[in-house]
C-alpha cells in the first residue's frame, strides 16, 4: 500500500499498512490514520477550492467492458470522471453524509494525492459487486503507473455514493506458514469482541495444553484494518499470532471498528477521535480475555503496531482508570511525531524516491503543509466541524493536539518493549531515537532495532517503498522470538 501515517478519514493514498491498513474498508469519511498498512489521509480543507474541469483534459485510460449496464458500469464511469478531473460531477452523486465530509474540492485533493504517489491510472481491469447489508459495493481493480489499486464505491438503494476507498488491490495471501510456526501446536476459534453496539469479529489463537497461558491483544495501525492487518499479500498480525502461539502465548486479534462498522462510523464521524477508533476496542479485547479460563489474567499484554503503538500511553491510562489488568506493552514501529508531520514526511520521502520531485508532487507537498497550518489554527469551537483536514474531522486533530507519545509513555507504569525496523520509511530511526531518549531512565523498557526490516517487520533490501508491500513475505522470526522471550521475562 502506499501508507502514510495518516489520520482517520483517509480516502486514499498509501498502498499498504495500517493500520496502518491500509487497506480494507470504511467510507471515506471513516477511514482513520494509518501508519502502517495503514492508509493515508488527505483532502486538506485549507487548499483553495478548484472548479472541476479547470485542469487540462486528461486522456481517459482504457476501461474493460462491464458485464452489463449495472452498478459496475456506473462505477467505471465515475472513475473515468475522476480521471477527467470532473470532481463536481462525481460529488453530485454523494449521499448526505458523504457530501458533508467530502466536497468536490476534497475529492480532487484525494485523487491528486493518490496519483502523486501511484502515478496515472492506466487501465480499469476487473470489477465485482458485493452486497453489504442493504448497500451495494462495487470494487474496480485499476492499474496505475506505480501500483495496482482497488477503487471501492459503495451505493445505497438510490444509487447514491455512500462510501469511497482507494485500497491496495487484493492479492492472494501466501497461506504457507513461516518456518517459525508449528501449526499443530495451537488452535484457532472465531470470537466476537467489542462493546455491545460495536461487535467485532475476531480470532483467538490458543496454544494446546493445559494453560493458563500468557496472552497478547494485537492493536492495528491506522485505516480500516482487518484482524490480520492485511497489506497486499502480507498478513503481519496472523504471522505474529501463529508464531507466538507456537511459543506458548495466546493471541487475540480482531477486525477494526472502522472496517466492521464503516457506514455507522461515517454517520458519527463529526466527533470521532482515537478513543472510538482504537482505544475502546483494545480495552474491550483485554476484558474479553478475562473471561477465558485458559488465559492467565496476571500475564495479559498489549501489542500495538504503528498508530496502535503510538496510542499505548492512552490505552494504558484508560486501562488503569478502568482497573483493567495489563502486565506490559509491546510497541512495534511507534511514531514519535504528530500524525500530520508523519504525513508530510512520508509524502516528501515518496516524492523523492525516484530521484526527482515533479511540479505535481511539489504542489501536493504544499497542500499538506497548508493542511498542517490549518490544524495548528483549530480551536475548541471547531470540534463539531465535519469538514475533513487530511481526511479527519477537527475533533480528531484537537484530541491529539497536545499528545506527545514518547513523553506520555513515561507515565506507563508497566514494562515496555519498543521495536523498530531500520528500513521503515513511515516511522523512521528518528522516531525510534526519540522513544529511546524519552524512556532512557526506565530500567523496565527494552529497545531493539532490526537493520533489514521495513514497517511490517518483513525483510528487504535497499530503500523501502510502497511497492515492497506488494511482495509476499512474513514477519521476521527474530521479532517473534524477541517478543516471546520478553513476555516470558516480564512474566517472572
C-alpha positions in Angstrom: 0.0 0.0 0.0 1.1 3.4 0.0 0.9 4.0 3.5 1.1 7.3 5.2 0.7 7.5 8.8 -2.4 9.3 8.2 -5.4 10.1 10.1 -8.7 8.9 10.0 -10.8 9.5 7.1 -8.1 8.6 4.7 -9.5 8.4 1.3 -6.6 7.0 -0.4 -3.0 7.2 -0.5 -0.9 4.7 0.8 -0.9 1.5 -0.6 -0.4 -0.8 2.1 -0.3 -0.9 6.0 -2.1 0.1 8.6 -3.4 0.0 10.0 -1.7 1.1 9.5 -4.1 -0.6 6.6 -4.3 0.4 4.9 -6.5 -1.1 3.3 -9.5 -2.5 4.0 -12.7 -0.6 4.1 -14.8 2.0 5.6 -16.4 5.0 3.9 -14.1 7.8 3.0 -15.4 9.7 6.0 -14.5 6.9 8.2 -11.0 5.9 7.3 -8.5 6.5 10.0 -5.0 7.4 10.2 -2.6 4.9 9.4 1.0 4.5 9.6 1.1 1.1 8.6 -0.9 -0.8 6.5 -2.4 1.9 7.3 -4.0 4.2 4.6 -3.1 7.8 4.0 -5.0 10.8 4.8 -5.7 13.7 2.6 -8.0 16.3 1.4 -6.7 19.3 3.3 -9.7 21.6 3.5 -7.4 24.6 3.6 -6.5 24.2 0.0 -8.4 26.7 -2.2 -11.3 25.0 -4.0 -10.7 24.4 -7.7 -13.5 24.3 -10.2 -13.9 20.9 -11.8 -12.6 20.9 -15.3 -10.1 23.6 -14.6 -7.1 21.3 -15.2 -6.0 20.3 -18.7 -8.0 17.5 -20.2 -6.6 14.1 -19.3 -6.9 11.1 -21.6 -9.3 8.5 -20.2 -7.5 5.2 -19.6 -8.7 2.1 -21.2 -11.7 0.6 -19.4 -12.6 -3.1 -19.7 -16.3 -3.6 -20.7 -18.6 -4.1 -17.8 -20.7 -7.2 -17.7 -23.9 -5.3 -18.3 -25.5 -1.9 -17.7 -25.5 -2.1 -13.9 -23.7 -0.5 -11.0 -20.4 -1.8 -12.2 -20.7 0.1 -15.4 -21.8 3.2 -13.4 -18.8 2.8 -11.0 -16.5 2.6 -14.0 -18.0 5.8 -15.4 -17.4 7.6 -12.2 -13.8 6.6 -12.2 -13.5 8.0 -15.7 -14.9 11.3 -14.4 -12.2 11.5 -11.8 -9.6 10.8 -14.4 -11.0 13.8 -16.4 -11.0 16.0 -13.2 -14.8 16.2 -13.3 -15.0 16.0 -9.5 -18.1 18.1 -9.2 -20.0 15.6 -11.3 -18.9 12.8 -9.0 -19.6 14.7 -5.8 -23.2 15.3 -7.0 -23.7 11.5 -6.7 -22.8 11.6 -2.9 -25.4 10.9 -0.3 -25.8 13.5 2.5 -23.1 12.0 4.8 -20.5 11.8 2.0 -21.3 15.3 0.8 -20.8 16.7 4.3 -17.3 15.2 4.7 -16.1 15.0 1.1 -16.9 18.1 -1.0 -15.7 18.1 -4.6 -12.5 20.0 -3.6 -11.7 17.3 -1.1 -12.3 14.6 -3.7 -9.9 16.4 -6.0 -7.3 16.6 -3.3 -7.7 12.9 -2.6 -7.3 12.0 -6.2 -4.3 14.2 -6.7 -2.7 12.8 -3.6 -3.3 9.3 -4.9 -1.9 9.9 -8.4 1.1 11.8 -6.9 2.1 8.5 -5.3 0.7 5.8 -7.5 1.0 7.6 -10.9 -1.6 8.0 -13.6 -4.4 5.5 -14.0 -3.5 3.4 -17.0 -6.4 0.9 -17.1 -9.5 -0.3 -15.3 -9.3 -4.0 -15.0 -11.7 -6.5 -13.4 -14.7 -5.5 -11.2 -17.1 -7.1 -8.9 -20.2 -6.3 -6.8 -20.7 -7.2 -3.1 -23.8 -6.8 -1.0 -23.2 -5.1 2.4 -26.4 -5.2 4.4 -28.6 -3.1 2.2 -25.7 -1.4 0.5 -24.1 -2.3 -2.8 -20.3 -2.2 -3.1 -18.5 -2.2 -6.5 -14.8 -2.9 -6.4 -12.9 -1.9 -9.6 -9.2 -3.1 -9.8 -7.2 -0.4 -11.5 -3.6 -0.4 -12.8 -1.8 2.8 -12.0 1.7 3.6 -13.2 3.3 2.5 -9.9 0.7 0.4 -8.2 -2.4 -1.7 -8.6 -5.3 -0.5 -6.5 -8.9 -1.4 -5.8 -11.3 1.6 -6.0 -14.3 0.7 -3.9 -17.5 2.6 -4.3 -20.5 1.8 -2.1 -24.0 2.8 -3.2 -27.3 3.0 -1.4 -30.6 1.8 -3.0 -31.0 5.2 -4.6 -27.6 4.7 -6.4 -26.0 7.5 -4.3 -22.4 7.0 -3.3 -22.3 6.2 0.4 -18.6 5.3 0.6 -15.4 5.5 -1.4 -12.0 3.9 -0.8 -8.7 3.6 -2.7 -7.1 0.4 -1.4 -4.2 -1.8 -2.4 -5.5 -4.4 -4.8 -6.4 -7.6 -3.1 -3.9 -10.3 -3.8 -3.9 -14.0 -2.8 -2.2 -14.4 0.5 0.6 -16.9 1.0 -1.0 -19.4 3.3 2.2 -21.3 3.8 3.2 -20.8 7.5 6.6 -19.2 8.1 9.3 -21.6 9.3 8.9 -20.5 12.9 5.3 -21.6 13.1 4.3 -25.1 14.4 0.8 -25.5 13.1 0.0 -28.5 15.2 0.8 -26.6 18.5 -2.2 -24.3 18.7 -5.9 -24.0 17.8 -7.9 -21.1 16.5 -11.5 -20.1 17.1 -13.8 -17.3 15.9 -14.9 -14.9 18.6 -16.7 -11.6 19.0 -15.2 -8.8 21.0 -16.0 -5.1 21.5 -18.8 -3.1 23.0 -22.4 -4.3 22.5 -23.1 -1.6 19.9 -19.9 -2.3 18.1 -19.4 -6.1 17.9 -16.1 -7.0 16.2 -15.3 -10.4 14.7 -12.0 -11.8 15.8 -9.8 -14.8 16.2 -8.4 -16.3 19.4 -5.3 -18.4 18.8 -4.5 -20.6 21.8 -1.6 -23.0 22.5 -2.5 -26.6 23.0 -2.1 -27.8 26.6 -3.5 -27.1 30.0 -2.6 -23.5 30.5 -3.3 -21.0 31.8 -1.3 -19.1 29.1 0.1 -15.6 28.9 -1.8 -13.7 26.2 -1.4 -10.7 23.9 -4.0 -8.4 22.3 -3.0 -7.0 18.9 -3.9 -3.4 18.1 -3.7 -2.2 14.5 -2.3 0.7 12.7 -4.5 3.4 11.1 -7.1 2.7 8.5 -9.9 0.2 8.4 -7.7 -2.8 9.0 -8.8 -6.4 9.3 -7.7 -8.8 12.1 -4.6 -9.9 10.2 -3.6 -6.3 9.4 -3.6 -7.4 5.8 -1.4 -5.4 3.4 -1.4 -6.8 -0.2 -0.5 -10.5 0.2 1.0 -9.9 3.6 -0.7 -10.6 7.0 1.7 -9.5 9.8 -0.8 -10.0 12.6 -1.5 -13.5 11.5 2.2 -14.2 11.5 2.5 -12.8 15.0 -0.5 -14.8 16.2 0.8 -18.1 14.8 4.4 -17.5 15.8 3.6 -16.5 19.4 1.1 -19.3 19.8 3.8 -21.8 18.7 5.8 -20.4 21.6 3.1 -20.8 24.3 1.5 -17.4 24.1 -2.2 -17.0 23.3 -3.1 -14.1 20.9 -6.4 -12.2 20.3 -6.8 -10.3 17.1 -10.0 -8.6 15.7 -11.3 -6.6 12.8 -11.0 -2.8 13.5 -14.2 -0.9 14.2 -13.7 1.2 11.0 -13.7 -2.0 8.9 -16.5 -3.8 10.6 -18.8 -0.8 11.0 -17.6 1.6 8.4 -21.0 3.1 7.5 -22.1 3.6 11.1 -18.7 5.2 11.9 -19.1 7.6 9.0 -22.5 8.7 10.3 -20.9 9.7 13.6 -17.7 11.0 12.1 -18.1 14.6 13.1 -17.0 13.8 16.7 -14.6 10.9 16.1 -11.4 10.6 18.0 -8.8 7.8 18.6 -10.9 6.7 21.6 -13.6 5.4 19.3 -11.2 4.4 16.6 -8.8 2.4 18.7 -8.7 2.7 22.5 -12.2 1.5 23.4 -12.0 -1.7 21.4 -8.5 -2.5 22.6 -9.7 -2.4 26.2 -12.8 -4.4 25.3 -10.5 -7.1 23.8 -8.5 -7.2 27.0 -11.7 -7.6 29.0 -12.8 -10.4 26.7 -9.7 -12.4 27.7 -10.5 -12.1 31.4 -13.5 -14.4 30.9 -11.4 -17.2 29.4 -10.1 -19.8 31.9 -7.3 -20.7 29.5 -5.8 -17.3 29.9 -3.5 -16.3 32.8 -5.1 -13.0 33.9 -1.9 -11.9 35.6 0.0 -12.2 32.2 -2.1 -10.3 29.7 -0.1 -7.9 27.4 -1.0 -5.5 24.6 0.9 -5.1 21.4 0.4 -2.1 19.2 1.7 -1.5 15.7 2.2 1.9 14.2 -0.8 4.0 15.3 -1.7 1.3 17.8 1.8 1.6 19.2 1.6 5.4 19.4 -1.6 5.1 21.4 -0.2 2.7 24.0 0.1 5.5 26.7 -3.6 6.4 26.1 -4.6 2.8 26.3 -2.5 2.2 29.4 -4.1 5.3 31.1 -7.6 4.1 30.3 -6.8 0.6 31.4 -5.6 1.9 34.8 -8.7 4.0 35.2 -11.0 1.1 34.3 -8.9 -1.3 36.5 -8.3 -3.5 33.5 -5.3 -5.7 34.2 -2.4 -5.4 31.8 1.1 -6.7 32.5 3.0 -4.8 29.9 3.1 -3.3 26.4 4.9 -4.0 23.1 5.3 -1.1 20.7 6.1 -2.0 17.1 7.1 1.0 15.0 5.6 3.7 17.2 5.6 7.2 15.7 7.2 9.9 17.9 5.9 12.8 15.9 2.4 14.1 15.4 0.4 12.3 12.7 0.2 15.4 10.5 4.0 15.7 10.5 4.3 12.0 9.7 2.0 12.5 6.7 4.2 15.3 5.5 7.5 13.4 6.0 6.1 10.3 4.2 4.8 12.4 1.3 8.2 14.1 0.9 10.0 10.7 1.1 7.8 9.2 -1.6 8.1 12.2 -3.8 11.9 12.0 -3.7 12.1 8.2 -4.0 12.7 8.2 -7.8 15.4 10.9 -7.5 13.3 13.8 -8.7 10.3 15.8 -7.4 7.7 16.8 -10.1 5.8 20.0 -10.1 2.7 17.9 -9.2 4.5 16.4 -6.3 5.7 19.8 -5.1 2.1 21.1 -5.2 0.9 18.2 -3.2 3.5 18.8 -0.6 2.4 22.4 -0.3 -1.2 21.2 0.2 -0.1 19.0 3.1 1.8 22.0 4.6 -1.3 24.1 4.2 -3.4 21.5 6.0 -0.9 21.3 8.8 -1.2 25.0 9.3 -5.0 24.7 9.3 -4.7 22.1 12.0 -2.5 24.4 14.1 -5.1 27.1 13.9 -8.0 24.9 15.1 -9.8 26.0 18.2 -12.1 24.1 20.6 -15.1 25.7 19.0 -14.3 23.9 15.8 -14.7 20.4 17.3 -18.1 19.9 15.7 -16.9 20.9 12.2 -17.3 17.8 9.9 -15.1 19.0 7.1 -12.1 16.8 6.9 -8.5 18.0 7.2 -6.1 15.4 5.9 -9.0 13.1 6.0 -10.1 13.6 9.6 -12.5 15.9 11.4 -11.5 18.8 13.6 -12.3 16.7 16.7 -9.7 14.1 15.8 -6.9 16.7 15.5 -7.9 18.6 18.6 -7.9 15.4 20.6 -4.3 14.7 19.6 -3.1 18.3 19.7 -1.1 18.1 22.9 -0.4 14.3 22.7 3.4 13.5 22.7 3.5 9.7 22.8 7.1 9.2 24.0 6.7 11.8 26.8 3.3 10.3 27.7 4.9 6.8 27.8 7.0 7.9 30.8 3.8 7.5 32.9 3.1 4.0 31.8 3.9 2.1 35.0 4.4 -1.3 33.3 7.2 -2.9 31.4 7.6 -2.0 27.7 9.3 -3.4 24.6 9.9 -1.0 21.7 10.8 -2.5 18.3 11.8 -0.8 15.1 12.8 -1.8 11.6 15.6 0.4 10.3 14.3 0.3 6.7 11.0 1.7 7.8 10.2 5.0 5.9 6.9 5.5 7.6 8.2 5.5 11.2 11.9 6.4 11.0 15.0 5.9 13.0 14.5 9.5 14.3 11.2 8.4 15.8 12.8 5.4 17.4 15.6 7.5 18.9 13.0 9.9 20.4 11.4 7.0 22.2 14.8 5.8 23.5 15.7 9.3 24.7 12.3 9.8 26.5 12.5 6.5 28.2 16.2 6.2 28.8 15.9 6.3 32.6 13.4 3.4 32.6 15.0 0.1 33.6 11.9 -1.8 32.6 11.9 -0.7 28.9 13.7 -2.7 26.3 14.6 -1.4 22.8 15.5 -3.4 19.7 16.1 -2.3 16.1 16.4 -4.6 13.1 18.6 -3.3 10.2 16.9 -5.2 7.3 13.2 -4.9 8.3 10.6 -2.5 7.0 7.4 -1.1 8.6 5.8 -4.5 8.5 8.9 -6.1 10.1 9.5 -8.0 6.9 13.0 -8.3 5.4 14.1 -6.4 2.3 17.0 -4.7 0.7 17.7 -1.1 -0.3 15.4 1.9 0.3 11.9 0.8 1.3 8.9 1.9 -0.8 5.2 1.2 -1.4 6.0 -1.5 -4.0 7.7 -3.6 -1.3 4.4 -4.1 0.4 3.1 -5.9 -2.7 5.7 -8.7 -2.3 4.7 -11.7 -0.2 6.7 -12.1 3.0 6.4 -12.8 6.7 7.3 -11.0 9.9 10.9 -11.9 10.6 11.4 -14.8 13.0 13.8 -12.8 15.1 10.9 -10.4 16.0 8.6 -13.2 17.1 11.3 -14.8 19.2 12.2 -11.5 20.8 8.6 -10.8 21.8 8.0 -14.3 23.1 11.2 -14.1 25.2 10.4 -10.7 26.5 6.9 -11.8 27.6 8.4 -14.7 29.4 10.9 -12.4 31.2 8.2 -9.8 32.0 6.0 -12.6 33.5 8.6 -13.6 36.0 
